């Protein structure tokens, strides 16, 4: 809003009209921030009483102590009347930065902002050569015989009205000249009176900021303003504008140019010319730019002014850092065929420094490489890893002095490895290191002498790792597999026909089996130590070495060699490992294999018995003292873990088939007299029974025959077998589709039908033609055709279980019988086993 529009709004606030529009406080503050001369001029032009605008105090001057913020940063500016995307880089700027590897133009953030007020900057000292003009205020203080103060404003005629003296022409004079002239006139006019002359409010003037500025337009600035003041007020320069050719135009001619790089890089303000009324600051388009990144202090895009050398560009970027490698300076540029090419320059030479850069070049200062000599390196489970200074003759104990101080608690102190690089061939080899002996006996043969660029690998011992998650993760990162992996890869890469691959593989009962570098000694003992040593299950009698050799026809074949492991571990075997050997350490047969069988129930000495290979159930029962007098051999439950696993698998398969059949019943719809919902519920009941069933793993045996019949097949024991001998039973159980499933006291002479009747008889869902009996020993008696093995009138024995199955054919016409019969059979076996225990 310009001052005239602002004053017009303030005119509406004068309480002469009922419909007057009240100005906002921001508008009043903006008007108050104008210079006094400009306020009075506008008030006279529009006939406004400044007392009504300024308030009851009648003071028309701005508050002396009031801090006026001329420019607000874009990120903190008032978002009212501001584009919400003003703070964000434009799409053009984003694309430009992406095209230049993310480099931003240098210097543009200095002036970025937005004008918050039309008030000029007045907090600057007035120079003695300041030229007075209309609107400036001169303050005169008289003292001596007469004490008076005057605040006189230079009129449009260029004069001030001195009381009792008349007009004095001061326009066009410098402040020093005007002060001398007024002091002289006062001394002549007033006897015994002296004058002190100073400047009060300064005049404002209109200037233009045009071109590639963020907010082009005209601005009211102080008469003391310079080019940079105007740039601040206008919000700064766009990234497409030049910082090195800012033009000050007066009367249509360029009277001065400003290179902001002098201000930004040198702090030189001599080129910041003072403005005059009507001046125009024009910001042309940016000139040629060159980017520089890498090891410089200010990576950015720089605008070059004329011919610029590579050294001058580096100076613009603040110089090279201490990590710079100036001998290789990469320059990307566009050639005459408009192709991007790469050139190099050496900034340590005079020719490289004087090399010219061109518009669009991208200069990259490389970094120096890591330490390349006079070092040794420690990697792995050490408290201080990295590179350390190497001196000739130093040993392992020189860098690892104490095991508990220099190593992590999880470190394997029995073995470490030294990866050595041949300085001539650049190939590596691996040496075994007895770390504990090397540290505890400095200077001994175990304390190996280190060579330049040796890498000491300290491995983690999984047995020492804390169970905590972080410790376990660190132990995994310091394992032999993790630390040796890059070493093995490099050994494979450097292999040639004349220098075979120096790796080998070890398997069997060692702590860390896997692929390892071939020990420099080639000894089997060192290879086993590298793999963490032998487990206690290792067979010391022999080991097997597989070696690939070429026959007379040049065909590679495998040759197996048996070695005496005990002699090899004692360095008594004249066998050395070769490229790609595979060493297999054999395990002691059945080492640590403790096989047990559990005897429960009516056994004289029940418990968990350990048996040897070939022992039978009769042997174990004899060791347990045999059966008690209350034992019921015909009802024993003999379970085996392998059978339990097999039954569990069958139950899962039956469950899956039953779920499929259930889906078929649900999709069938009400095609059977509206009873489909009932059938679905019944099938769901069967499915629930199957899902709740637990596999037993029972194997039907005739214990009496096992004990008394020599012709009966012997039962060889397996690990995990269980024999439960129940007490003599007195009940017969009835389960399934009967009115009241329960157990009944055994009465001699009662038949299957008698016990069914005692349980209330069959239900409507029962299948009376498929009744079967689970005998006490777990065997099942099924009807043959329609006869009940001699009739349903057969008498039952104690411990028997009668099963009345569900009539599956009534549920649906699908082939459910096979699935459900297997499920019910398993359930009957489990129920009988549980009931008889």
Secondary structure, 3 states (H helix, E strand, C coil): CCHHHHHHHHHCCCCCCCCCCCCCHHHHHHHHCCCHHHHHHHHHHHCCCHHHHHCCCCCCCCCCCCCCCCEECCCCCCCCCCCCCCCCCCHHHHHHHHHCCCCCECCHHHCCCEECCCCCCCCCCCCCCCECCCCCEEEEEEEECCCEEEEEECCCCCEEEECCCEEEECCCCEHHHHHHHHHHHHHHHCCCEEEEEEECCCCEEEEEEEECECCCEEEEEECCCEHHHHHHHCCCECCCEEEEEEEEEECCEEEEEECHHHHHHHCCCCCCCECCCCCEEEEEECCCEEEEEECECCCEEEECCCCCEHHHHHHHCCCECCCEEEEEEEEEEECCCCCEEEEEECCCCHHHHCCECCCCCEEEEEECCCCCCCEEEEEECECCCEEEECCCCCEHHHCCCCHHHHECCCEEEEEEEEEEECCCCCCEEEEEECHHHHHHCCCCCCCCECCCCCEEEEEECCCCCCCCHHHHHHHHHCCHHHHHHHHHHHHHHCCCCCCCCCEEEEEECECCCEEEECCCCCEHHHHHHHCCCECCCEEEEEEEEEEEEECCCCCEEEEEEEECHHHHHCCCCCCECCCCCEEEEEECCCCCCCCEEEEEECECCCEEEECCCCCEHHHHHHHCCCECCCECHHHCEEECHHHHHHHHHHHHHHHHHHHHHHHHHHHHCCCCCCCHHHHHHHHHHHHHHHHHCCCCCEECCCHHHHHHCCCCCCCECCCCEEEEECECCCEEEEEECECCCEEEECCCCCEHHHHHHHCCCECCCECHHHCEEECCCCCEECCECCECCCCCCCECCCCCEEEECECHHHCCCCCCHHHHHHHHHHHHHHHHHHHHC
